[in-house]
């Protein structure tokens, strides 16, 4: 796990190609890699020589917002998303964050289970927020008060 740099752009673009909204994700990583972008952070996870995933977040005053969390399809179910999220939360806590916000597709049960395991609760929904091949899908808004249990449990 490490902070991304502009040297990682090509590899990140390959990851972003797997995102459900690649244009939005690519715009986000460009912002995160721009040293002038206030509070943006991009952490990378690697498995061997290959990037397995990333988390893009933004800290504003004392609130962390997870803007995107992506794990390559071939690297899922290995705990990488949890490691990325815990790392982002730990960094935010050290920087003085007291809360974390995110949104997730209503149909993404695995992601919701991960967030709930770290203490996130549903705050509301944005009806029909996401578009997809099966039509519109709600965005589930979730938050957690920091500090949270950031150690991985077995």
Secondary structure, DSSP 4 states (H G I P E B T S, - for coil): -EE--GGGHHHHHHHHTTSTTHHHHHHHHHHHHSTTSTTEEEEEEEETTEEEEEEEEEEETTEEEEEEEEE-GGGTTSSHHHHHHHHHHHHHHHTT--EEEEEEETT-HHHHHHHHHTT-EEEEEEEEEEEETTEEEEEEEEEEESS---S---
